[in-house]
């Protein structure tokens, strides 16, 4: 690997990506003359190839690159399971939800469920749930973008706030001017950059070990200090009963929650043909599988070359492992940031976070503009198209401004807890609502509200008493210990609770419908005994 001026390369790649992506958003903006184009232009215009790549771009986040690499480096088999769950989750979503989620004229999860159930009243509840899922993700991505930008340019810690603000300004520009189509272009460009970077990094790592994955894994296990435990599931959470339950709960939460994230499902609504949805599966899952394979190789390389101790010392969750391994592979005078390999990988991480925050911001602003605006699922509701787009862009600016301020205040505090909150809510609230709306005949708006407003407080309560908030090195308050709930991720409790609450809330509505319909059927001419059942559903 050449030891040229990596810092200059980082600047050129970064400025080139920003220039090209802004140009693409500008070109997309020419067609944004109505809400259909603004909210759904991406999925409708790209076809199976572009649509699949755009979904892959939305799906690949900073957590995929940084946190999963750290999990592989620190926890071996557990991290590999996390990477596999990421790929399987996307496949399941595309395979089983891609076609049913197609629906003309809906742009948010609230729109979709309201139209599916014929119950506009559920839109606000789903707007609340969507924002609870998207806001923590946005804060983590934006904070990561600021830190990677500062590291990439060698800026001091005092410049972190300025870097975060710069990332926020760019994300607002992408989302506000490009809409769904412009953000889709950015995601496709990002997939190309990330694939090149991860394939290059994985190739350099494997070349160190004779292109032999078993040799790489053996070296990682040897330098991990954990012995055979590195190759067995359970190192991350421990081998106690609580640890095994935590591993099962985390895997289930990741598998189900990642498939129901609002900014991912948002791309599936405007797909017009079932054949297009089926063909997009490979184009979405393929790049994510390649990136996750590269992440596994990079994580094993970090452990083999550096050891678990230095990786954990740099960050308790291992989030710096991906960038640390580049310094071990390409040591140059003047520090890691002058490495060409570091420049390429850092740029890939930065464009990943930047594109991810643009997609998440657009989804959050869309939910604000539509789910809280008292709009019907279809149509403009008497509002002008230009006014609708102005309100959406105002929502983007508002979401961006709040996210920048909160992200700058939080820094890296509670990063893993915020991710846990997002995925737990997605798995425990959004998954039951979506699956029941799609596959349970007669599901009711009451069942939706029971799921949302019953499960959200339970998640917050269990997380507040968990090791994710206090008493552990990666917790929000590591120096305090108020734990009473043993699991780091409460999904093992909250996911079944969300499904159960949906059924419990649905049952009284069905009973009332049956009682109402039976007397009418005995008096109305030609009425069957069950006519009218489902009128409230």
Secondary structure, 3 states (H helix, E strand, C coil): CCCCCHHHHHHHHHHHHHHHHHHHHHHHHCCCCCHHHHHHHHHHHHHHHHHHHHHHHHHCCHHHHHHHHHHHHHHCHHHHHHHHHHHHHHHHHHHHHCCCCCCCCCCCHHHHHHHHHCCCCHHHHHHHHHHHHHHHHHHHHHHHHHHHHHHHCCCCHHHHHHHHHHHHHHHHHHHHHHHHHHHHHHHHHHHHHHHHHHHHHHHHHHHHCCCCHHHHHHHHHHHHCCHHHHHCCCCCCCCCHHHHHHHHHHHHHHHHHHHHCHHHHCCCCCCCCHHHHHHHHHHHHHHHHHHHHHHHHHHHHHHHHHCHHHHHHHCCCCCCHHHHHHHHHCCCCCCHHHCHHHHHHHHHHHHHHHHHHHHHHHHHHHHHHHHCCCCCCCCCCCCCHHHHHHHHHHHHHHHHHHHHHHHHHHCCCCHHHHHHHHHHHHHHHHHHHHHHHHHCCCCCHHHHHHHHHHHHHHHHHHHHCCCCCECCCCCCECCCCCCCCCCCCCHHHHHHHHHHHHHHHHHHHHHHHHHHHHHHHHHCCCCCCCCCCCCCC
